[in-house]
Amino acid sequence: MSEGGLDANNEQNGGNAIAYRFSVGIDLGTTHCVLSYLDLQAEGDEKPHKMLAIPQLTSPGNIEDKLQLPSFIYQAHESELSLGDVALPWNAEPDVILGAMARDLGSKTPIRLVASAKSWLCHGTIDTRSAILPFNSPEEVEKVSPFDATYRYLQHLSDAWDYQFPETPLVDQDVTITVPASFDPAARELTAEAAQKMGFHRLTLLEEPQAAVYSWIKNSADGWREQVSVGDIVLVVDVGGGTTDLSLIAVTEKDGDLVLNRVAVGEHILLGGDNMDLALAYVLRNKLAQQGKKLQAWQVMALTHACRDAKETLLSDPEIDSVQIAVPSRGSKLLGGTIRTELTREEVTVSLVAGFFPEVGIDEHPQQQARSALSEGGLPYAQDAGITRHLAAFLSRQCEATKEVFENQADDQGFIKPTVVLLNGGVLKAPVLSQRLLDIINQWLQKAGAEKATLLEGLDLDLAVASGAAYYGFVRHGKGVRIKGGIASAYYVGIESAMPAVPGMEPPMQGLCVAPFGMEEGAQAEVSNRNFHLLVGEPVKFRFYGSTTRREDSVGSVLDDWDMDELTELPEIQADLPIEGRQAGDRVPVTLASRVTEVGTLCLEAIATDGCERWQVELDVRQS
């Protein structure tokens, strides 16, 4: 429960708007963080665009500048490193180790490594503010929360910026942070809150696939209009370290100018490079088992990190056929105590291509297996590793996504047909994987009698998201081309129906639309045609639902029934609404209003019809 909405744009300073010097884009990735910036006050329309070289520890006592900050925190044992080993240019005694050295140390001692904080941030069944990471590590290992880890990455980026630009602190710049398009409102709000804790004066959240498109537009200059035309449907496939993000952008025309409209996003799919690293680790584990060498669970974890580096080497350099890998053994510092093996190019290609990009038909969707009744409380990874099956399901589910922007659209094959494809994410840097994905998409299109999709090029897949986010800040100042989007889901609040008590049956739940698909950030709406009763003074729960497919519902639309694949229930919000002069348990007659904050999260407001009280609930709290 929130007494007031998040002020993400506190731009007033003595009554005068702040004149920002830089537009800064931050990619808070699952495996890497990147910062890009451009000078808003530089002369001319072509603003200098740069990437921040981020100082970080690469080994004890050694600092290097790198364009990527690995999203890892290492909780070292007190006797493992001295203060001089971890000193940073701006902090002689940092309380955590993060970045390249954290990743490398964690590959040898994974039980002390905090990883995938971004994925944990959108976990619907855990308290993301609780210190739970590294997950399942021994009690003696100090732990941090997913929220705190996110803040730590931002803090390092801010310190690195301020160290290099002391006259223009990062908190005083126009900052855009990217999030997956499939992030739910709570995960967006937590990301924004971590940034607000830094003290940013101007903060905006931007969907990662949109950021990739903005980067492509920036790199193409005016040439982007020659690569797409009215009627085109751009499919953005972003396969990163932890997630697969899918979006559709339709190209329309207004007053003779091309307009880009984000019309659909996919579900949040925890499937990416991390899964591939684990798959390769199991390939090597089985190979070692055939040699009579059995690995323990912690060794498989260490092997997974080693496979990440080996995979990147083999996929980036066609001259290398294999990479040697050492698996640490506990209790011995002797070289002979280390188990050695190798990962070959063939093993990587066969495992990743066949396992994660299987050749399937457009009607072959992810398979849901019967699951065990009991499981660990870890991340809710996708059950089906086939990225192409998830893509087929997305294109089929969104077959009417362009119905509103394209008139007289006819589709009798049951899936939307992209005409151009934009790839993003470190996984798809590998030509063997990107080409495989494009080939399968074109197989679907050819079988349906459609033209092949063309590939949009010109992105640095590691840096595009941060670069596009910085360019988006420039666009918000009235320059360049802006993608029309709004929120990527329609949102509904559960309304309990009034009915006599029936043994063993809960009262039916209606879904009231409070924010339609595409509602713009900063917009407000009222449910003016109905009154409700709000319970105050005692613990209550709010049930919210989201839908990426229901596009025709407007604010106030009521659903008495819906199919399971139409609406997804979000984590409920628990609150104890203040009574302010009323009796505990009173049911107050209210009307409902909603607004989408500037960072894209939903705020629901109940307004008493017989007074001036207002109660606000934001989708920013998860109770375990």
RABEL-V377421 format. One record per run of one state. SS is the DSSP state (alpha for helix, beta for strand, coil for the rest). FROM is the first residue (numbers start at 0). LEN is the number of residues. If there is no record, write none. Layout:
ss=(SS/SS)
from=(FROM/FROM)
len=(LEN/LEN)
This chain:
ss=(coil/beta/coil/beta/coil/beta/coil/beta/coil/beta/coil/beta/coil/beta/coil/beta/coil/beta/coil/beta/coil/alpha/coil/beta/coil/beta/coil/beta/coil/alpha/coil/alpha/beta/coil/alpha/coil/beta/coil/beta/coil/alpha/coil/alpha/coil/beta/coil/alpha/coil/beta/alpha/coil/beta/coil/beta/coil/beta/coil/beta/coil/alpha/coil/alpha/coil/beta/coil/alpha/coil/beta/alpha/coil/alpha/coil/beta/coil/alpha/coil/alpha/coil/beta/coil/alpha/coil/beta/coil/beta/coil/beta/coil/beta/coil/beta/coil/beta/coil/beta/coil/beta/coil/beta/coil/beta/coil/beta/coil/beta/coil/beta/coil/beta/coil)
from=(0/8/9/11/13/15/17/21/28/31/39/48/51/53/59/61/66/68/70/72/74/82/86/87/88/90/91/96/98/99/108/109/112/114/116/121/132/133/143/144/145/164/169/172/173/179/184/198/201/207/227/232/239/243/254/256/265/268/269/272/290/296/316/321/327/334/337/338/344/356/386/397/419/424/425/429/430/447/453/456/463/476/482/484/489/496/501/502/504/505/508/515/523/535/538/542/543/547/557/559/567/569/572/576/586/596/601/608/613/618)
len=(8/1/2/2/2/2/4/7/3/8/9/3/2/6/2/5/2/2/2/2/8/4/1/1/2/1/5/2/1/9/1/3/2/2/5/11/1/10/1/1/19/5/3/1/6/5/14/3/6/20/5/7/4/11/2/9/3/1/3/18/6/20/5/6/7/3/1/6/12/30/11/22/5/1/4/1/17/6/3/7/13/6/2/5/7/5/1/2/1/3/7/8/12/3/4/1/4/10/2/8/2/3/4/10/10/5/7/5/5/6)
